Amino acid sequence: MNEKELFDKGCFLPCWAEDTEDTPTPGLKVYTRQNKDLQTLLDELADIKNRIQDIQAKQWHLAKLIHYHENNFAND
């Protein structure tokens, strides 16, 4: 009997139940714990703080430009 005949009769081969797909499921990521020393964590925190301050400065500058634009201070 060939595989099609077995399938039609409801007989399933054990190899059909094996997972042949080796690609990981999209969206799933295995979390690996990273142990860092205190100084490394403090340096990363300082970098994050600096990025936040830069973003706040850009936000303030954009708000100022929008204010000038909305109040017709810009030259046409």
C-alpha positions in Angstrom: 0.0 0.0 0.0 1.2 3.5 -0.7 0.9 6.4 1.6 -2.2 7.8 -0.1 -4.1 4.6 0.4 -3.1 4.4 4.0 -4.2 8.0 4.5 -7.6 7.3 2.8 -8.2 4.3 5.1 -7.4 6.4 8.2 -4.0 4.8 9.0 -1.4 7.4 9.8 2.3 6.7 9.7 4.3 7.7 12.8 6.5 9.9 10.6 3.5 12.1 9.8 3.3 13.3 13.4 6.9 14.5 13.4 7.5 18.2 13.4 9.5 18.9 10.2 9.4 22.7 10.4 12.6 24.1 12.1 11.8 27.7 11.7 10.8 29.5 14.9 7.3 31.0 15.2 7.3 34.7 14.4 6.8 36.9 17.4 8.3 34.4 19.9 11.7 35.3 21.3 13.5 33.4 23.9 14.5 35.7 26.7 18.1 35.2 27.9 18.9 36.7 31.2 21.9 39.1 31.1 23.6 39.7 34.4 25.4 43.0 34.4 27.4 44.7 37.1 26.2 47.8 38.8 28.5 50.2 37.0 27.3 49.0 33.6 23.7 49.4 34.6 24.4 52.9 35.9 26.1 53.8 32.6 23.1 52.5 30.6 20.8 54.5 32.9 22.8 57.6 32.3 22.6 57.1 28.5 18.8 56.7 28.8 18.6 59.8 30.8 20.6 61.7 28.3 18.4 60.5 25.4 15.3 61.6 27.3 16.8 65.0 27.9 17.6 65.3 24.2 14.1 64.3 23.2 12.6 66.8 25.6 14.8 69.6 24.2 13.7 68.7 20.7 10.1 68.5 21.8 10.4 72.0 23.4 12.0 73.4 20.2 9.2 71.9 18.0 6.5 73.3 20.4 8.2 76.7 20.1 8.2 76.5 16.3 4.5 75.4 16.2 3.7 78.3 18.5 5.4 80.8 16.2 3.7 79.2 13.2 0.2 79.3 14.7 0.6 82.9 15.8 1.8 84.1 12.4 5.2 85.1 13.5 6.7 83.3 10.6 7.5 85.3 7.5 5.2 84.5 4.6 
